[in-house]
Amino acid sequence: MLSHTLQFALLLTLLTNLIHHLWVKAASRKEELSHWERYGAVYLVTVASIMMMLQPTLYVFKDIGCPASCVLRDHPIMLSVITHTGYILLLIGICLATDLVDNLRAKMGSSRPAEA
C-alpha cells in the first residue's frame, strides 16, 4: 500500500514539475514560432503524464477501498498499452523540448570531413 502511494506521489511530483519547467521554457522563447512549435512539447508531456498516472492512480484507489480493482483486473492489457504509450509520448515531448533531432543533425553535419 505504501509503495503504491509513494510511486503515485513521486511520479506526480516529477511530472508536474517537468510540465511546469517546459511551460516556462516555452513561454520565454523569443523567436517567431507557431503555437505548436512553441508549446507542442508541453502538450505532449501533459498527455503523457495523464496516461502514465492512470495505473498508479487506480492502484491507490484500490488500496483505499474504491472499486477500481475491476479495471485493474479486467483490463490489464489496456492499462499497459496506455502506460507505455505515455512513456513514448514523454520521450517524444522531451526530444521536441530539447531540439534533440536538430542538435544531432548539426553535430553529425559538422563532424563530417570536408570534401575535396
ChimeraX attribute file (.defattr): number of C-alpha atoms within 10 A of each C-alpha:
attribute: neighborCount
match mode: 1-to-1
recipient: residues
	/A:1	10
	/A:2	9
	/A:3	10
	/A:4	17
	/A:5	16
	/A:6	13
	/A:7	16
	/A:8	19
	/A:9	14
	/A:10	10
	/A:11	16
	/A:12	18
	/A:13	11
	/A:14	12
	/A:15	19
	/A:16	14
	/A:17	12
	/A:18	17
	/A:19	18
	/A:20	14
	/A:21	13
	/A:22	24
	/A:23	18
	/A:24	13
	/A:25	14
	/A:26	18
	/A:27	11
	/A:28	10
	/A:29	10
	/A:30	8
	/A:31	7
	/A:32	8
	/A:33	10
	/A:34	9
	/A:35	9
	/A:36	10
	/A:37	12
	/A:38	21
	/A:39	20
	/A:40	18
	/A:41	25
	/A:42	25
	/A:43	17
	/A:44	21
	/A:45	26
	/A:46	22
	/A:47	17
	/A:48	24
	/A:49	23
	/A:50	16
	/A:51	21
	/A:52	24
	/A:53	20
	/A:54	16
	/A:55	20
	/A:56	19
	/A:57	19
	/A:58	20
	/A:59	22
	/A:60	20
	/A:61	16
	/A:62	18
	/A:63	16
	/A:64	10
	/A:65	10
	/A:66	11
	/A:67	12
	/A:68	16
	/A:69	15
	/A:70	11
	/A:71	15
	/A:72	16
	/A:73	9
	/A:74	10
	/A:75	11
	/A:76	13
	/A:77	11
	/A:78	12
	/A:79	18
	/A:80	15
	/A:81	12
	/A:82	19
	/A:83	21
	/A:84	15
	/A:85	16
	/A:86	23
	/A:87	17
	/A:88	15
	/A:89	22
	/A:90	24
	/A:91	16
	/A:92	16
	/A:93	23
	/A:94	18
	/A:95	14
	/A:96	19
	/A:97	21
	/A:98	12
	/A:99	11
	/A:100	13
	/A:101	11
	/A:102	12
	/A:103	11
	/A:104	11
	/A:105	11
	/A:106	11
	/A:107	11
	/A:108	10
	/A:109	10
	/A:110	10
	/A:111	9
	/A:112	8
	/A:113	7
	/A:114	6
	/A:115	4
	/A:116	3
